């Protein structure tokens, strides 16, 4: 574990995003770092494909999307 120096504006954006995602500021930053790394390592995959792949690897079963309005 270590300290990462980031600009104040980025920290502010992480803080705001963490409130929306119900994560701590550190957890939000870690999520962005992990997803960013995975996206760089898999440039042909979309963000949604990367997240779906990670959910599947964690054993999360995602039901198929329903068609039509509720």
Secondary structure, DSSP 8 states (H G I E B T S, - for coil): -------HHHHHHHHHHHHHHT--HHHHHHHHHHHHHHHHHTTTS-HHHHHHHHHHHTT--------S--
